[in-house]
Amino acid sequence: MTKLPPVGYEDVRLARDALRGVVRQTPMLPSRVLSDLVGGPVWLKCEHLQRAGSFKIRGAYLRISRLTEAEQSAGVIAASAGNHAQGVALAASILGIRATVVMPENVQLPKLSATRAYGAEVVLHGASLTEALARAAEIAEQAGSTLIHPFEHADIIAGQGTVGLEIMEQCAQARTVVVPVGGGGLIAGIATAVRGRPGTWSAAGEAAPAPAVIGVQAAAVAPFPGSLAAGRPVGVTAAPTMADGIAVAVPGAITFQIIQELVGQMLTVTEEGLSRALLTCLERGKQLVEPAGAAGVAALLEHPGAVEPPVVVVLSGGNIDPLLLSRVLRYGLAAAGRYLAVRCRIPDLPGSLAALLTEIGALGASVLDVVHERVSVGLRIDEVEVTLQLETRGPDHREAIVAALAAAGYSLQFL
């Protein structure tokens, strides 16, 4: 593999100086529910409260601010499904530079609107980030503008690494740092900052134990575990995931080198885990986080034994479409046993539906929605089909409702 320019602790420190007055030092909040789960203190590093809603402004601003005067005059271009787009757009606006962002055609409307509101010109192209990135490279070559890659540049990594400096200042006793991973820019920067040279970190210049850094990817798009096993970047075929912010199918070459050297392990989480994590952040932490940004919380929910407390979990972004939020919350409620969607058939007789709903009411479930159909495939002439959405008090209550309805003679089909 071609040797690429390294990113070291000093690069991150210099990035911190360049970003003063531009980015916020985001808060670190304790999480009691996660602390109880892992058996020790857990802190949430709230990068979803950063300017533009994610950590991306850090790397984007540093990269653009270091362009030559001629490069800045020619403008910048980026490709992103959302957070990097907003980071580049905001950074360019602060610096007074023209910015163009290529976004997939299916991009979430709030991310599209926010990117335009920050002053960038938006070009919609392709069905994926890969296609958008290819188009951005073409436009950059034609226009002579500079492509601001979302993770594959030393300045981007150094800028994102300033999150790690803040973590060690705010929680110097941390033994594990858990980070969502897409292309790897954030975790590469954080690992460089919190570990410095492999094995040591000290705020006072003295040797001290280095916290472990653990990455988290959505299982649907997780190239890093296979790449680390192979010893080189290996792409995967992406599957649909709600964590679009970390759905990167091929690791970066620079980020892979740093991760291979400094990151302890790479975990994967399910879609169910991501939805439960978002619900946990919202309900117990009072923090609105997008699914990708909650991947670290999902890792603790699914792999509590993989971390050594005290733990810092990075909440990397909070830009989420309200329509997606409603679907993810419903999915999370179902995963937590607090939502039940079923279909059943009842006799087409007066009072049959009322009897079913009375039974459900007596069991203490709340009916959210009822659909009553008389015409359906396979339905007998003397039957009607009822689809119910119920809110329950938890897994035990949910199972009790199912058992009681079955005992009453209702045959349920789960949705």
C-alpha positions as a printed NumPy array, in Angstrom:
array([[  0.   ,   0.   ,   0.   ],
       [  1.278,   3.481,  -0.845],
       [  2.411,   5.329,   2.245],
       [  0.079,   8.258,   2.878],
       [  0.684,  11.392,   4.936],
       [  0.173,  10.499,   8.613],
       [ -2.063,  12.389,  11.016],
       [ -0.53 ,  12.8  ,  14.469],
       [ -1.444,  14.246,  17.828],
       [  0.272,  17.526,  17.007],
       [ -1.866,  17.889,  13.871],
       [ -5.002,  17.597,  16.006],
       [ -3.671,  20.104,  18.533],
       [ -2.985,  22.621,  15.765],
       [ -6.463,  21.985,  14.371],
       [ -7.886,  22.875,  17.77 ],
       [ -6.16 ,  26.257,  17.627],
       [ -7.535,  26.883,  14.111],
       [-11.084,  26.042,  15.168],
       [-11.274,  28.273,  18.242],
       [-14.23 ,  30.603,  17.928],
       [-15.661,  28.577,  15.044],
       [-16.9  ,  25.36 ,  16.669],
       [-18.551,  24.815,  20.026],
       [-17.12 ,  22.707,  22.808],
       [-20.089,  20.387,  23.064],
       [-21.298,  19.174,  26.467],
       [-20.66 ,  15.815,  28.098],
       [-23.766,  14.433,  29.814],
       [-24.006,  11.439,  32.179],
       [-26.372,   8.585,  31.305],
       [-27.777,   6.715,  34.279],
       [-29.602,   4.087,  32.219],
       [-26.454,   3.181,  30.267],
       [-24.293,   3.333,  33.404],
       [-26.566,   0.77 ,  35.06 ],
       [-26.368,  -1.393,  31.954],
       [-22.548,  -1.581,  31.73 ],
       [-21.845,  -1.426,  35.462],
       [-19.953,   1.866,  35.527],
       [-20.09 ,   5.522,  34.487],
       [-21.207,   6.317,  30.934],
       [-20.98 ,   9.801,  29.47 ],
       [-22.513,  11.083,  26.234],
       [-20.402,  13.456,  24.121],
       [-23.09 ,  15.593,  22.486],
       [-21.773,  16.387,  19.007],
       [-25.378,  16.461,  17.779],
       [-25.487,  19.857,  19.498],
       [-22.577,  21.134,  17.382],
       [-23.136,  23.856,  14.78 ],
       [-25.012,  22.418,  11.769],
       [-26.057,  19.448,  13.891],
       [-22.953,  17.253,  13.751],
       [-19.167,  17.072,  14.147],
       [-18.667,  17.641,  10.404],
       [-18.092,  21.403,  10.665],
       [-14.782,  20.698,  12.443],
       [-13.06 ,  18.917,   9.571],
       [-14.807,  20.873,   6.828],
       [-13.775,  24.259,   8.2  ],
       [-10.17 ,  23.2  ,   8.793],
       [ -9.84 ,  21.733,   5.3  ],
       [-11.347,  24.746,   3.514],
       [ -9.507,  27.328,   5.644],
       [ -6.174,  25.791,   4.621],
       [ -6.799,  26.058,   0.881],
       [ -4.673,  28.541,  -1.018],
       [ -6.177,  31.875,  -2.012],
       [ -6.459,  30.672,  -5.608],
       [ -8.19 ,  27.456,  -4.531],
       [-10.628,  29.355,  -2.34 ],
       [-11.422,  31.716,  -5.241],
       [-12.3  ,  28.718,  -7.431],
       [-14.798,  27.452,  -4.846],
       [-15.299,  24.053,  -3.239],
       [-17.505,  21.073,  -3.97 ],
       [-18.596,  18.155,  -1.791],
       [-20.824,  15.102,  -1.932],
       [-22.967,  14.069,   1.013],
       [-26.259,  12.579,   2.111],
       [-26.598,  15.3  ,   4.712],
       [-24.215,  16.083,   7.572],
       [-21.032,  16.643,   5.568],
       [-23.065,  18.761,   3.159],
       [-24.198,  21.043,   5.954],
       [-20.713,  21.184,   7.464],
       [-19.141,  22.193,   4.149],
       [-21.92 ,  24.669,   3.375],
       [-21.609,  26.363,   6.765],
       [-17.798,  26.39 ,   6.706],
       [-17.746,  27.905,   3.216],
       [-20.293,  30.5  ,   4.271],
       [-18.181,  31.522,   7.279],
       [-15.102,  31.822,   5.056],
       [-16.94 ,  33.612,   2.241],
       [-16.28 ,  30.871,  -0.317],
       [-18.629,  29.548,  -3.006],
       [-19.753,  25.966,  -2.311],
       [-21.549,  23.332,  -4.38 ],
       [-22.838,  20.115,  -2.841],
       [-23.941,  17.006,  -4.729],
       [-26.576,  15.047,  -2.832],
       [-28.382,  11.783,  -3.707],
       [-31.798,  12.299,  -5.268],
       [-33.468,  10.56 ,  -2.299],
       [-31.864,  12.855,   0.295],
       [-34.031,  13.759,   3.285],
       [-35.784,  17.081,   2.734],
       [-34.646,  18.764,   5.999],
       [-30.976,  18.057,   5.149],
       [-31.473,  19.388,   1.625],
       [-33.19 ,  22.543,   2.892],
       [-30.568,  23.165,   5.585],
       [-27.702,  22.815,   3.1  ],
       [-29.296,  25.389,   0.811],
       [-30.03 ,  27.66 ,   3.77 ],
       [-26.318,  27.729,   4.609],
       [-25.709,  29.164,   1.142],
       [-24.528,  26.185,  -0.907],
       [-25.715,  25.349,  -4.401],
       [-27.177,  21.837,  -4.352],
       [-27.01 ,  19.376,  -7.249],
       [-29.164,  16.25 ,  -6.921],
       [-27.634,  13.202,  -8.573],
       [-27.799,   9.427,  -8.234],
       [-29.367,   7.038,  -5.766],
       [-26.39 ,   6.697,  -3.42 ],
       [-23.501,   8.608,  -1.882],
       [-21.101,   6.71 ,  -4.163],
       [-22.861,   8.039,  -7.27 ],
       [-23.052,  11.539,  -5.806],
       [-19.338,  11.489,  -4.97 ],
       [-18.45 ,  10.415,  -8.527],
       [-20.511,  13.274,  -9.926],
       [-18.892,  15.744,  -7.521],
       [-15.455,  14.648,  -8.731],
       [-16.539,  15.254, -12.336],
       [-17.838,  18.739, -11.544],
       [-14.686,  19.593,  -9.592],
       [-12.509,  18.646, -12.568],
       [-14.65 ,  20.605, -15.008],
       [-14.932,  23.737, -12.863],
       [-11.453,  23.678, -11.343],
       [-12.898,  23.686,  -7.814],
       [-11.557,  21.695,  -4.87 ],
       [-13.32 ,  18.496,  -3.827],
       [-13.809,  18.389,  -0.054],
       [-13.907,  14.661,   0.625],
       [-15.987,  13.669,   3.673],
       [-13.183,  11.681,   5.33 ],
       [-10.218,  10.954,   3.059],
       [ -7.901,  13.867,   3.885],
       [ -5.494,  14.608,   6.725],
       [ -7.095,  17.995,   7.513],
       [-10.558,  16.432,   7.743],
       [ -9.264,  13.774,  10.15 ],
       [ -7.345,  16.294,  12.248],
       [-10.388,  18.54 ,  12.498],
       [-12.645,  15.701,  13.599],
       [ -9.954,  14.686,  16.083],
       [-10.61 ,  17.815,  18.124],
       [-13.631,  15.956,  19.496],
       [-11.121,  13.591,  21.112],
       [ -9.19 ,  16.434,  22.759],
       [-12.421,  17.7  ,  24.296],
       [-13.316,  14.205,  25.498],
       [-10.04 ,  13.846,  27.401],
       [-10.412,  17.293,  28.93 ],
       [-13.987,  16.638,  30.01 ],
       [-13.541,  13.005,  31.09 ],
       [ -9.833,  12.281,  31.631],
       [-10.688,   9.06 ,  33.483],
       [-12.341,   7.472,  30.423],
       [-11.26 ,   3.887,  29.761],
       [-13.345,   3.377,  26.586],
       [-14.488,   5.753,  23.847],
       [-17.254,   4.471,  21.537],
       [-17.621,   6.144,  18.139],
       [-20.028,   5.709,  15.163],
       [-18.115,   4.841,  11.987],
       [-18.934,   5.543,   8.35 ],
       [-15.863,   6.315,   6.26 ],
       [-13.783,   6.512,   9.421],
       [-12.774,  10.178,   9.609],
       [-14.245,  10.81 ,  13.051],
       [-12.895,   7.699,  14.757],
       [ -9.483,   8.084,  13.091],
       [ -9.227,  11.629,  14.422],
       [-10.501,  10.746,  17.892],
       [ -8.179,   7.736,  18.156],
       [ -5.24 ,   9.942,  17.171],
       [ -6.188,  12.497,  19.814],
       [ -6.983,  10.22 ,  22.759],
       [ -4.157,   7.765,  22.179],
       [ -1.517,  10.117,  20.768],
       [  1.305,   7.788,  19.963],
       [  0.103,   4.175,  20.428],
       [ -0.286,   3.355,  24.111],
       [  0.013,   6.777,  25.765],
       [ -1.893,   9.972,  26.362],
       [ -1.388,  12.614,  29.019],
       [ -2.778,  16.082,  29.571],
       [  0.41 ,  16.975,  31.468],
       [  2.926,  15.328,  29.164],
       [  3.339,  12.25 ,  31.384],
       [  2.767,   8.636,  30.335],
       [ -0.708,   7.375,  31.185],
       [ -2.921,   4.468,  30.145],
       [ -4.665,   5.147,  26.867],
       [ -8.413,   4.557,  26.641],
       [ -9.58 ,   1.922,  24.201],
       [-11.363,   3.271,  21.134],
       [-14.218,   1.146,  19.771],
       [-15.973,   1.765,  16.463],
       [-19.58 ,   0.979,  15.635],
       [-21.106,   0.316,  12.226],
       [-24.623,  -0.554,  11.114],
       [-24.645,  -4.282,  10.294],
       [-26.342,  -3.491,   6.977],
       [-23.295,  -1.505,   5.77 ],
       [-20.227,  -2.621,   7.713],
       [-17.029,  -2.806,   5.644],
       [-14.543,  -2.262,   8.474],
       [-14.756,  -5.643,  10.287],
       [-13.994,  -7.513,   7.053],
       [-11.39 ,  -4.966,   6.012],
       [ -9.541,  -5.218,   9.323],
       [ -9.6  ,  -9.002,   9.058],
       [ -8.227,  -8.81 ,   5.509],
       [ -5.633,  -6.191,   6.366],
       [ -6.791,  -3.828,   3.615],
       [ -9.9  ,  -1.823,   2.677],
       [-12.588,  -4.147,   1.325],
       [-15.964,  -2.895,   0.127],
       [-19.331,  -4.458,   0.896],
       [-22.681,  -4.49 ,  -0.848],
       [-24.787,  -1.959,   1.007],
       [-28.214,  -2.933,   2.304],
       [-30.911,  -0.475,   3.388],
       [-30.322,   1.058,   6.816],
       [-31.904,   3.834,   8.825],
       [-28.355,   4.965,   9.709],
       [-27.743,   6.702,   6.393],
       [-25.118,   8.976,   7.953],
       [-22.683,   6.062,   8.379],
       [-23.716,   3.998,   5.337],
       [-20.304,   4.043,   3.611],
       [-19.58 ,   0.817,   1.722],
       [-15.796,   1.223,   1.258],
       [-13.339,   2.373,   3.97 ],
       [-10.978,   5.22 ,   3.221],
       [ -7.312,   4.347,   2.693],
       [ -5.975,   6.981,   5.115],
       [ -8.628,   6.323,   7.741],
       [ -8.098,   2.564,   7.447],
       [ -4.39 ,   2.896,   8.227],
       [ -5.081,   4.904,  11.385],
       [ -7.941,   2.674,  12.507],
       [ -5.87 ,  -0.46 ,  11.916],
       [ -3.174,   0.96 ,  14.2  ],
       [ -5.156,   2.68 ,  16.948],
       [ -8.703,   1.288,  17.177],
       [ -9.278,  -1.708,  19.441],
       [-12.332,  -3.288,  17.852],
       [-15.223,  -2.654,  15.483],
       [-18.745,  -3.651,  16.556],
       [-21.879,  -3.884,  14.418],
       [-25.44 ,  -3.122,  15.473],
       [-28.818,  -4.129,  14.084],
       [-31.61 ,  -1.909,  12.812],
       [-33.586,  -2.888,  15.907],
       [-30.682,  -1.813,  18.091],
       [-30.43 ,   1.539,  16.306],
       [-34.128,   2.223,  16.798],
       [-33.942,   1.268,  20.483],
       [-30.923,   3.534,  20.871],
       [-32.705,   6.513,  19.344],
       [-35.666,   5.872,  21.638],
       [-33.352,   5.594,  24.661],
       [-31.626,   8.876,  23.816],
       [-34.933,  10.65 ,  23.377],
       [-36.88 ,   9.141,  26.266],
       [-34.187,   8.716,  28.921],
       [-31.537,  11.213,  27.837],
       [-33.869,  13.912,  26.439],
       [-31.571,  14.128,  23.396],
       [-32.822,  14.045,  19.79 ],
       [-30.225,  12.065,  17.841],
       [-30.33 ,  10.628,  14.329],
       [-29.952,   6.818,  13.963],
       [-26.326,   7.05 ,  12.796],
       [-25.518,   9.388,  15.67 ],
       [-26.998,   6.914,  18.158],
       [-24.948,   3.941,  16.9  ],
       [-22.662,   4.068,  19.942],
       [-25.648,   3.825,  22.283],
       [-26.928,   0.893,  20.217],
       [-23.56 ,  -0.805,  20.743],
       [-23.904,  -0.538,  24.514],
       [-27.468,  -1.878,  24.368],
       [-26.416,  -4.864,  22.231],
       [-22.852,  -5.44 ,  23.533],
       [-22.715,  -4.136,  27.141],
       [-19.851,  -6.47 ,  28.009],
       [-17.595,  -5.117,  25.266],
       [-16.717,  -1.891,  27.086],
       [-14.725,  -1.045,  30.202],
       [-16.148,   1.854,  32.253],
       [-15.863,   4.779,  32.48 ],
       [-17.207,   4.985,  28.927],
       [-17.677,   7.972,  26.629],
       [-20.164,   7.484,  23.794],
       [-20.061,  10.016,  20.961],
       [-23.5  ,  11.146,  19.754],
       [-22.255,  12.221,  16.353],
       [-25.291,  13.874,  14.743],
       [-28.847,  15.015,  15.276],
       [-30.146,  15.822,  11.784],
       [-33.197,  13.641,  11.29 ],
       [-36.262,  13.953,   9.091],
       [-39.389,  14.197,  11.318],
       [-41.119,  11.62 ,   9.094],
       [-38.229,   9.187,   9.572],
       [-38.241,   9.971,  13.281],
       [-41.878,   8.91 ,  13.609],
       [-41.186,   5.611,  11.834],
       [-38.02 ,   4.893,  13.812],
       [-39.727,   5.65 ,  17.117],
       [-42.544,   3.262,  16.265],
       [-39.965,   0.623,  15.325],
       [-38.109,   1.302,  18.569],
       [-41.29 ,   0.983,  20.618],
       [-41.962,  -2.379,  18.968],
       [-38.384,  -3.521,  19.667],
       [-38.819,  -2.484,  23.313],
       [-42.064,  -4.474,  23.573],
       [-44.233,  -1.372,  23.907],
       [-45.957,  -1.478,  20.554],
       [-48.014,  -4.296,  19.056],
       [-49.425,  -4.462,  15.541],
       [-51.663,  -7.457,  14.796],
       [-54.304,  -8.6  ,  12.351],
       [-57.137, -10.966,  13.199],
       [-60.435, -12.193,  11.741],
       [-63.695, -11.972,  13.581],
       [-67.298, -12.978,  12.713],
       [-69.188, -10.454,  10.592],
       [-71.839, -10.01 ,  13.286],
       [-73.078,  -6.963,  15.208],
       [-70.968,  -6.445,  18.335],
       [-67.975,  -8.573,  17.26 ],
       [-65.611,  -5.605,  16.89 ],
       [-66.901,  -4.042,  20.111],
       [-66.261,  -7.322,  21.932],
       [-62.675,  -7.463,  20.667],
       [-61.978,  -3.861,  21.657],
       [-63.609,  -4.397,  25.064],
       [-61.314,  -7.381,  25.626],
       [-58.272,  -5.299,  24.679],
       [-59.387,  -2.432,  26.92 ],
       [-59.81 ,  -4.8  ,  29.857],
       [-56.226,  -5.965,  29.325],
       [-54.958,  -2.399,  29.756],
       [-53.73 ,  -1.802,  26.206],
       [-54.198,   1.517,  24.459],
       [-55.637,   1.304,  20.936],
       [-53.742,   3.612,  18.576],
       [-55.435,   2.633,  15.326],
       [-58.119,   0.248,  14.004],
       [-58.718,  -0.779,  10.394],
       [-61.895,  -2.782,   9.711],
       [-62.055,  -4.532,   6.298],
       [-64.822,  -6.633,   4.806],
       [-63.08 ,  -7.433,   1.535],
       [-59.656,  -9.089,   1.601],
       [-57.88 , -11.977,  -0.11 ],
       [-58.892, -15.282,   1.454],
       [-61.584, -13.713,   3.638],
       [-64.794, -15.728,   4.022],
       [-68.152, -14.109,   3.374],
       [-69.051, -14.292,   7.072],
       [-65.786, -12.756,   8.326],
       [-64.207,  -9.334,   8.654],
       [-60.536,  -8.557,   9.091],
       [-59.345,  -6.171,  11.801],
       [-55.863,  -4.615,  11.92 ],
       [-54.906,  -3.169,  15.289],
       [-52.047,  -0.99 ,  16.505],
       [-51.713,  -1.151,  20.275],
       [-49.516,   0.568,  22.832],
       [-48.432,  -1.629,  25.741],
       [-46.543,  -1.099,  29.001],
       [-43.585,  -3.301,  28.084],
       [-42.599,  -6.818,  26.963],
       [-44.354,  -8.653,  29.809],
       [-47.586,  -6.731,  29.253],
       [-47.324,  -7.32 ,  25.509],
       [-46.97 , -11.086,  25.968],
       [-49.852, -11.116,  28.456],
       [-52.12 ,  -9.405,  25.912],
       [-51.179, -11.884,  23.191],
       [-51.779, -14.849,  25.511],
       [-55.136, -13.513,  26.725],
       [-56.426, -12.848,  23.196],
       [-55.335, -16.307,  22.086],
       [-57.091, -17.834,  25.09 ],
       [-60.244, -15.904,  24.135],
       [-60.206, -17.626,  20.721],
       [-58.651, -14.901,  18.581],
       [-56.076, -16.006,  16.003],
       [-53.482, -13.261,  15.623],
       [-51.159, -12.474,  12.734],
       [-48.256, -10.243,  13.819],
       [-47.294,  -7.334,  11.574]])
